[in-house]
Amino acid sequence: MTLAYWNGQYMPLDAVKVSPLDRGFVFGDGVYEVVAFYGTEAFELDAHLARLARSLAEIRIALDPIACGFAGIFRRLRAECGAGDATVYLQVTRGAPETRGHAFPADATPSVFGFATPLARLRPDALAAGFPAVTAPDIRWQRCDIKAISLLPAVLSAQAAKERNALETILHRDGLVTECSSSNVLIVKEGRIATPVADHRILDGIDRQVVIRLARHHGIPVQERNVMLEELRTADEIWITSTTKEVAPVVTLDGAAVGSGKPGPVWREIRAAFDALIGRQASQG
Protein backbone atom coordinates (compact mmCIF):
# COMPACT_ATOMS: atom_id res chain seq x y z
CA MET A 1 0.00 0.00 0.00
CA THR A 2 1.25 3.49 -0.87
CA LEU A 3 0.30 6.02 1.77
CA ALA A 4 -0.87 9.41 0.55
CA TYR A 5 -1.64 12.73 2.19
CA TRP A 6 -4.83 14.46 1.07
CA ASN A 7 -6.12 17.65 2.66
CA GLY A 8 -5.24 16.90 6.24
CA GLN A 9 -5.60 13.12 6.21
CA TYR A 10 -3.32 10.17 5.53
CA MET A 11 -4.90 7.38 3.49
CA PRO A 12 -4.08 4.77 0.84
CA LEU A 13 -3.19 6.41 -2.45
CA ASP A 14 -6.05 4.69 -4.27
CA ALA A 15 -8.52 6.10 -1.71
CA VAL A 16 -7.78 9.72 -2.65
CA LYS A 17 -10.77 11.33 -4.37
CA VAL A 18 -10.20 14.53 -6.31
CA SER A 19 -13.04 16.75 -7.48
CA PRO A 20 -13.20 17.10 -11.28
CA LEU A 21 -13.47 20.85 -10.66
CA ASP A 22 -10.16 21.00 -8.78
CA ARG A 23 -8.20 23.71 -10.53
CA GLY A 24 -5.15 21.50 -10.67
CA PHE A 25 -7.18 19.08 -12.78
CA VAL A 26 -8.87 21.60 -15.10
CA PHE A 27 -6.24 24.37 -15.31
CA GLY A 28 -2.94 22.99 -14.01
CA ASP A 29 -3.35 25.74 -11.41
CA GLY A 30 -0.88 24.66 -8.75
CA VAL A 31 2.74 24.11 -7.76
CA TYR A 32 4.77 21.22 -6.38
CA GLU A 33 8.04 20.01 -4.90
CA VAL A 34 9.91 16.70 -4.92
CA VAL A 35 12.28 15.98 -2.02
CA ALA A 36 14.85 13.19 -1.95
CA PHE A 37 15.45 11.16 1.21
CA TYR A 38 18.73 9.28 1.53
CA GLY A 39 17.85 6.78 4.19
CA THR A 40 15.76 8.76 6.64
CA GLU A 41 17.53 12.06 5.96
CA ALA A 42 15.76 14.64 3.82
CA PHE A 43 18.13 16.27 1.31
CA GLU A 44 17.98 20.08 1.42
CA LEU A 45 14.44 20.09 2.84
CA ASP A 46 14.64 23.71 3.96
CA ALA A 47 15.61 24.81 0.46
CA HIS A 48 12.71 22.87 -1.04
CA LEU A 49 10.26 24.41 1.43
CA ALA A 50 11.60 27.89 0.68
CA ARG A 51 11.20 27.33 -3.05
CA LEU A 52 7.68 26.00 -2.52
CA ALA A 53 6.81 29.08 -0.49
CA ARG A 54 8.11 31.27 -3.30
CA SER A 55 6.12 29.37 -5.96
CA LEU A 56 2.95 29.66 -3.87
CA ALA A 57 3.48 33.39 -3.40
CA GLU A 58 4.11 33.91 -7.10
CA ILE A 59 0.76 32.34 -8.06
CA ARG A 60 -0.97 33.95 -5.06
CA ILE A 61 -1.99 30.87 -3.08
CA ALA A 62 -1.94 32.00 0.54
CA LEU A 63 -0.31 29.05 2.27
CA ASP A 64 2.87 29.05 4.32
CA PRO A 65 4.64 25.65 4.04
CA ILE A 66 6.26 26.09 7.44
CA ALA A 67 3.08 27.12 9.28
CA CYS A 68 1.14 24.34 7.53
CA GLY A 69 3.57 21.70 8.76
CA PHE A 70 4.66 20.53 5.33
CA ALA A 71 8.01 19.32 6.70
CA GLY A 72 6.14 16.84 8.88
CA ILE A 73 4.10 15.66 5.91
CA PHE A 74 7.27 15.00 3.90
CA ARG A 75 8.81 13.06 6.78
CA ARG A 76 5.67 11.01 7.57
CA LEU A 77 5.22 9.96 3.95
CA ARG A 78 8.88 9.02 3.71
CA ALA A 79 8.65 6.98 6.93
CA GLU A 80 5.79 4.95 5.44
CA CYS A 81 7.77 4.17 2.27
CA GLY A 82 9.77 1.00 2.79
CA ALA A 83 12.51 1.78 0.25
CA GLY A 84 16.07 2.49 1.36
CA ASP A 85 16.00 5.84 -0.47
CA ALA A 86 12.84 7.65 -1.48
CA THR A 87 11.35 10.75 -3.03
CA VAL A 88 8.28 12.53 -1.68
CA TYR A 89 6.07 14.50 -4.03
CA LEU A 90 3.89 17.27 -2.60
CA GLN A 91 1.50 19.39 -4.64
CA VAL A 92 -0.72 22.36 -3.81
CA THR A 93 -3.53 23.51 -6.10
CA ARG A 94 -5.90 26.44 -5.77
CA GLY A 95 -8.67 23.98 -4.84
CA ALA A 96 -12.10 22.97 -6.13
CA PRO A 97 -14.64 25.79 -6.56
CA GLU A 98 -18.32 25.25 -7.28
CA THR A 99 -17.95 26.21 -10.94
CA ARG A 100 -15.21 26.42 -13.56
CA GLY A 101 -13.85 29.87 -14.36
CA HIS A 102 -10.45 31.24 -15.26
CA ALA A 103 -10.22 33.96 -12.61
CA PHE A 104 -9.38 33.06 -9.01
CA PRO A 105 -12.46 31.65 -7.25
CA ALA A 106 -13.65 33.12 -3.97
CA ASP A 107 -15.02 29.83 -2.65
CA ALA A 108 -12.06 27.44 -3.00
CA THR A 109 -9.75 26.09 -0.31
CA PRO A 110 -6.32 24.97 -1.54
CA SER A 111 -5.87 21.23 -2.07
CA VAL A 112 -2.71 19.57 -0.71
CA PHE A 113 -1.64 16.15 -1.99
CA GLY A 114 1.47 14.10 -1.35
CA PHE A 115 2.92 10.60 -1.69
CA ALA A 116 6.26 8.81 -1.61
CA THR A 117 8.00 6.49 -4.06
CA PRO A 118 11.35 4.67 -4.03
CA LEU A 119 14.24 6.74 -5.36
CA ALA A 120 15.72 5.00 -8.37
CA ARG A 121 19.24 6.42 -8.54
CA LEU A 122 21.19 6.21 -11.77
CA ARG A 123 23.32 3.05 -11.81
CA PRO A 124 27.08 3.32 -11.21
CA ASP A 125 27.88 1.63 -14.55
CA ALA A 126 25.60 4.03 -16.41
CA LEU A 127 27.21 7.03 -14.70
CA ALA A 128 30.65 5.70 -15.56
CA ALA A 129 29.67 5.45 -19.24
CA GLY A 130 27.76 8.73 -19.38
CA PHE A 131 24.53 9.55 -21.16
CA PRO A 132 23.24 10.85 -24.47
CA ALA A 133 21.25 14.09 -24.59
CA VAL A 134 19.42 15.85 -27.38
CA THR A 135 18.48 19.47 -27.97
CA ALA A 136 15.21 21.17 -28.86
CA PRO A 137 13.72 24.67 -28.94
CA ASP A 138 12.31 25.87 -25.62
CA ILE A 139 8.57 26.41 -26.21
CA ARG A 140 7.58 26.97 -22.57
CA TRP A 141 6.08 30.02 -20.90
CA GLN A 142 8.22 32.83 -19.50
CA ARG A 143 7.85 32.00 -15.79
CA CYS A 144 9.85 28.81 -15.57
CA ASP A 145 11.11 29.95 -12.15
CA ILE A 146 7.73 28.86 -10.75
CA LYS A 147 7.60 25.10 -10.13
CA ALA A 148 4.13 24.75 -11.65
CA ILE A 149 2.23 21.52 -12.24
CA SER A 150 1.27 22.59 -15.79
CA LEU A 151 4.05 20.57 -17.42
CA LEU A 152 2.88 19.66 -20.94
CA PRO A 153 5.92 21.19 -22.71
CA ALA A 154 8.19 19.30 -20.30
CA VAL A 155 6.25 16.10 -20.96
CA LEU A 156 6.74 16.51 -24.71
CA SER A 157 10.46 17.23 -24.24
CA ALA A 158 10.91 14.20 -22.00
CA GLN A 159 9.13 12.02 -24.54
CA ALA A 160 11.37 13.34 -27.31
CA ALA A 161 14.41 12.30 -25.27
CA LYS A 162 12.94 8.87 -24.58
CA GLU A 163 12.21 8.26 -28.25
CA ARG A 164 15.84 9.04 -29.08
CA ASN A 165 17.24 6.89 -26.23
CA ALA A 166 18.57 9.99 -24.48
CA LEU A 167 18.57 10.85 -20.79
CA GLU A 168 17.37 14.41 -21.34
CA THR A 169 16.36 17.09 -23.83
CA ILE A 170 18.38 20.29 -23.38
CA LEU A 171 16.30 23.30 -24.33
CA HIS A 172 17.33 26.55 -25.99
CA ARG A 173 15.68 29.84 -26.90
CA ASP A 174 17.05 32.71 -29.03
CA GLY A 175 20.47 31.06 -29.20
CA LEU A 176 20.74 30.63 -25.43
CA VAL A 177 20.62 27.43 -23.39
CA THR A 178 17.88 27.40 -20.75
CA GLU A 179 17.46 24.03 -19.01
CA CYS A 180 16.15 20.51 -19.67
CA SER A 181 12.71 18.94 -19.54
CA SER A 182 13.15 18.33 -15.81
CA SER A 183 16.77 19.15 -15.04
CA ASN A 184 19.28 21.98 -15.02
CA VAL A 185 22.34 22.02 -17.25
CA LEU A 186 25.96 23.00 -16.60
CA ILE A 187 28.92 23.05 -18.96
CA VAL A 188 32.67 22.90 -18.39
CA LYS A 189 35.23 24.57 -20.66
CA GLU A 190 38.92 24.62 -19.78
CA GLY A 191 38.19 23.72 -16.19
CA ARG A 192 35.56 26.42 -15.67
CA ILE A 193 31.88 25.76 -15.04
CA ALA A 194 29.12 27.86 -16.57
CA THR A 195 25.39 27.49 -16.06
CA PRO A 196 22.42 29.62 -17.14
CA VAL A 197 21.53 32.32 -14.65
CA ALA A 198 18.52 31.50 -12.46
CA ASP A 199 16.05 34.10 -13.68
CA HIS A 200 12.53 33.67 -15.08
CA ARG A 201 13.82 31.38 -17.84
CA ILE A 202 14.72 28.42 -15.62
CA LEU A 203 13.83 26.74 -12.35
CA ASP A 204 16.59 27.22 -9.80
CA GLY A 205 17.14 23.56 -9.07
CA ILE A 206 18.12 22.53 -5.56
CA ASP A 207 20.77 20.09 -6.82
CA ARG A 208 21.98 22.87 -9.13
CA GLN A 209 22.49 25.06 -6.06
CA VAL A 210 24.31 22.26 -4.25
CA VAL A 211 26.63 21.57 -7.18
CA ILE A 212 27.52 25.27 -7.47
CA ARG A 213 28.36 25.36 -3.74
CA LEU A 214 30.45 22.19 -4.00
CA ALA A 215 32.37 23.51 -7.00
CA ARG A 216 33.20 26.79 -5.30
CA HIS A 217 34.21 24.94 -2.14
CA HIS A 218 36.62 22.89 -4.25
CA GLY A 219 38.07 26.00 -5.88
CA ILE A 220 36.51 25.41 -9.28
CA PRO A 221 35.40 28.66 -10.97
CA VAL A 222 31.65 28.89 -11.61
CA GLN A 223 29.83 31.49 -13.68
CA GLU A 224 26.06 31.90 -13.60
CA ARG A 225 25.41 33.67 -16.90
CA ASN A 226 23.88 33.36 -20.34
CA VAL A 227 25.22 30.22 -22.04
CA MET A 228 25.22 30.24 -25.82
CA LEU A 229 23.99 27.17 -27.70
CA GLU A 230 27.32 27.09 -29.53
CA GLU A 231 29.10 26.90 -26.14
CA LEU A 232 27.01 23.87 -25.28
CA ARG A 233 28.04 22.18 -28.52
CA THR A 234 31.75 22.86 -27.97
CA ALA A 235 31.90 22.20 -24.22
CA ASP A 236 34.50 19.88 -22.72
CA GLU A 237 31.87 18.50 -20.33
CA ILE A 238 28.09 18.77 -19.96
CA TRP A 239 26.21 17.85 -16.78
CA ILE A 240 22.58 17.73 -15.85
CA THR A 241 21.32 18.04 -12.29
CA SER A 242 18.01 17.25 -10.63
CA THR A 243 16.60 15.60 -7.50
CA THR A 244 16.28 12.22 -9.22
CA LYS A 245 19.22 12.43 -11.66
CA GLU A 246 21.51 14.03 -9.05
CA VAL A 247 24.62 14.99 -11.09
CA ALA A 248 24.80 13.12 -14.39
CA PRO A 249 27.38 13.45 -17.19
CA VAL A 250 26.34 13.91 -20.82
CA VAL A 251 28.81 12.33 -23.26
CA THR A 252 26.97 12.77 -26.57
CA LEU A 253 24.80 15.67 -27.71
CA ASP A 254 22.58 15.15 -30.75
CA GLY A 255 24.79 12.20 -31.64
CA ALA A 256 28.12 14.10 -31.45
CA ALA A 257 30.71 13.41 -28.75
CA VAL A 258 30.99 15.85 -25.87
CA GLY A 259 34.70 16.45 -25.22
CA SER A 260 36.43 13.09 -25.08
CA GLY A 261 33.11 11.25 -25.26
CA LYS A 262 33.54 10.11 -21.66
CA PRO A 263 32.66 11.66 -18.27
CA GLY A 264 35.25 14.34 -17.61
CA PRO A 265 37.60 14.99 -14.69
CA VAL A 266 35.70 17.98 -13.31
CA TRP A 267 32.50 15.96 -13.20
CA ARG A 268 34.31 13.10 -11.45
CA GLU A 269 35.55 15.48 -8.74
CA ILE A 270 32.14 17.05 -8.17
CA ARG A 271 30.32 13.73 -8.34
CA ALA A 272 32.59 12.30 -5.65
CA ALA A 273 31.92 15.36 -3.48
CA PHE A 274 28.18 15.02 -4.03
CA ASP A 275 28.21 11.33 -3.09
CA ALA A 276 30.18 12.14 0.05
CA LEU A 277 27.61 14.80 0.93
CA ILE A 278 24.67 12.40 0.65
CA GLY A 279 26.55 9.61 2.41
CA ARG A 280 26.47 7.17 -0.45
CA GLN A 281 29.22 5.21 -2.17
CA ALA A 282 30.84 7.12 -5.03
CA SER A 283 29.01 6.32 -8.25
CA GLN A 284 31.33 7.49 -10.99
CA GLY A 285 33.08 4.17 -11.49
Secondary structure, 3 states (H helix, E strand, C coil): CCEEEECCEEEEHHHCCCCCCCHHHHHCCEEEEEEEEECCEECCHHHHHHHHHHHHHHCCCCCCCCCCCHHHHHHHHHHCCCCCEEEEEEEEECCCCCCCCCCCCCCCCCEEEEEEEECCCCCHHHHHHCEEEEEEECCCCCCCCCCECCCHHHHHHHHHHHHCCCCEEEEEECCEEEEECCCEEEEEECCEEEECCCCCCCCCCHHHHHHHHHHHHCCCCEEECCCEHHHHHCCCEEEEEECCCEEEEEEEECCEECCCCCCCHHHHHHHHHHHHHHCCCCCCC
